[in-house]
Amino acid sequence: NSVKRVLVGMSIVDILASFAWFLSTWAVPEDSGFAYASGTTASCNFQGFLLQIAIGAPLYNSSLALFYLLLIKQRWSDEQVWRIERWVHVFILTFTIGTSIMLLCLDQYNHVGAVCWVIGDPQECGNSSFQGSDVSCERGNWAWAYGVALFLRTSLDMRPGLCNFNGRFVSRGILHST
């Protein structure tokens, strides 16, 4: 059923995220000065890519809450939920993989302390932080803006809000006919 398939999707994303966290400082470039850092820019990009995909876990969790709302409170059938389930998977996978690729192409993955994710290099360079700096960025210019935009986008995507399913609106757990 739909709930089990969403749990499988969330589990796959969690496995990838767990592997990225397991890499810890091993993926951080060796010249960063962090303990056990033995990576390269490529390993840092790999870890950052996986950690960006990890954003799919809270999105899947939110969709799971929506499915339970529809199944239990609104008494939707498994077939009705299945009609929207495929779009949930398409959206989550497109968003997480798409943003991971976009950030990779923009050289946004750099070491943030013990792991690699979205930040400028060197840290606090150019427009990579909200404060700005005269130091030019080697990689990751405008990192703070990408981070804030993706956080806000993910936060907005996680709240069910008003969703149109089969001519009906679900809003804060109340079903309204149109």
C-alpha positions in Angstrom: 0.0 0.0 0.0 0.9 3.7 -0.3 2.1 4.0 3.3 4.6 1.2 2.9 6.0 2.6 -0.3 6.5 6.0 1.3 8.3 4.3 4.2 10.5 2.5 1.7 11.3 5.9 0.0 12.1 7.5 3.3 14.2 4.5 4.3 16.3 4.7 1.2 16.9 8.4 1.7 17.8 7.8 5.4 20.3 5.1 4.4 22.0 7.5 2.0 22.0 10.2 4.7 23.4 7.8 7.3 26.2 6.8 4.9 27.0 10.5 4.4 27.1 11.1 8.2 29.2 8.0 8.7 31.8 9.5 6.3 32.1 12.4 8.8 35.4 14.2 8.5 36.9 11.5 6.3 35.2 13.2 3.3 36.4 16.7 4.4 39.5 17.9 2.3 42.7 17.0 4.0 44.0 20.6 4.0 41.1 21.8 6.1 42.9 21.0 9.4 40.0 19.0 10.9 40.8 15.8 12.8 40.8 12.7 10.6 40.1 14.8 7.5 41.5 12.8 4.6 39.2 13.7 1.7 39.4 15.7 -1.5 37.1 18.2 -3.1 35.4 15.2 -4.9 34.7 13.4 -1.7 33.4 16.6 -0.1 31.1 17.1 -3.1 29.9 13.5 -2.7 29.1 13.9 0.9 27.4 17.3 0.3 25.3 15.7 -2.5 24.1 12.9 -0.2 23.3 15.3 2.6 21.2 17.4 0.2 19.3 14.3 -0.8 18.7 13.7 2.9 16.2 16.6 2.8 13.9 14.0 1.2 13.4 12.3 4.6 11.4 15.1 6.2 9.5 15.5 2.9 8.6 11.8 3.0 7.7 12.2 6.7 5.4 15.0 5.8 3.7 13.1 3.0 3.3 10.2 5.4 1.4 12.5 7.8 -0.7 13.7 4.9 -1.5 10.1 3.9 -2.6 9.2 7.4 -4.8 12.3 7.5 -6.4 11.3 4.2 -6.8 7.6 5.2 -7.9 7.9 8.8 -9.6 11.3 9.2 -10.9 11.8 5.6 -11.6 8.0 5.1 -9.9 7.9 1.6 -9.5 4.5 0.0 -6.1 3.1 -0.8 -6.9 3.7 -4.5 -7.6 7.4 -3.9 -4.3 7.8 -2.0 -2.4 5.9 -4.7 -3.5 8.5 -7.2 -1.5 11.2 -5.4 1.3 8.9 -4.1 3.1 8.8 -7.5 3.2 12.6 -7.6 4.6 12.7 -4.1 7.5 10.4 -5.1 8.0 12.4 -8.3 8.1 15.7 -6.4 10.4 14.6 -3.6 12.9 12.8 -5.8 12.9 15.6 -8.4 13.4 18.2 -5.7 16.1 16.5 -3.8 18.1 15.1 -6.7 17.5 18.3 -8.7 18.8 20.6 -5.9 21.7 18.2 -5.2 22.8 18.4 -8.9 22.2 22.2 -9.0 24.4 22.8 -5.9 27.1 20.5 -7.3 27.2 22.3 -10.6 27.4 25.7 -8.7 30.4 24.4 -6.5 28.4 25.0 -3.3 29.6 21.9 -1.4 32.5 22.8 0.9 33.4 21.7 4.4 31.2 23.1 7.2 33.1 22.0 10.2 33.1 18.2 10.4 31.0 17.6 7.3 30.6 19.0 3.8 27.5 20.9 2.7 26.5 24.3 1.4 29.0 27.0 2.3 31.5 29.2 0.7 35.2 28.5 0.5 37.0 30.0 2.3 34.2 30.4 4.8 32.7 33.9 5.1 34.1 34.8 1.7 32.4 37.2 -0.8 28.7 36.8 -0.7 28.8 33.3 0.9 27.5 34.6 4.2 24.8 37.1 5.0 27.5 39.6 6.2 29.5 39.8 3.0 33.2 40.1 2.7 36.0 41.5 0.6 37.6 38.1 0.4 36.8 36.5 -2.9 35.3 33.0 -3.0 37.2 30.1 -4.6 34.0 28.1 -4.4 30.5 28.6 -3.1 29.7 32.2 -3.7 26.1 33.1 -2.5 26.0 29.9 -0.4 24.0 31.5 2.3 21.3 32.6 -0.2 21.0 29.1 -1.7 20.9 27.6 1.8 18.1 30.0 3.0 16.1 29.6 -0.3 16.3 25.8 -0.1 15.4 25.7 3.6 12.4 28.0 3.0 11.3 26.0 0.0 11.5 22.7 1.9 9.7 24.2 4.9 6.8 25.4 2.6 6.7 22.0 0.8 6.4 20.1 4.1 3.2 21.8 5.2 0.2 20.3 3.5 -1.6 23.7 3.3 -4.2 23.7 0.6 -3.9 20.8 -1.7 -6.4 20.1 -4.5 -7.2 16.4 -4.8 -10.1 15.3 -7.0 -12.0 18.6 -6.7 -11.7 18.7 -2.9 -9.5 20.8 -0.7 -7.7 19.5 2.4 -6.9 22.4 4.7 -5.7 21.9 8.3 -7.4 18.5 8.5 -10.8 19.8 7.3 -12.3 18.6 4.1 -14.1 21.1 2.0 -16.1 20.2 -1.1 -15.9 22.5 -4.2 
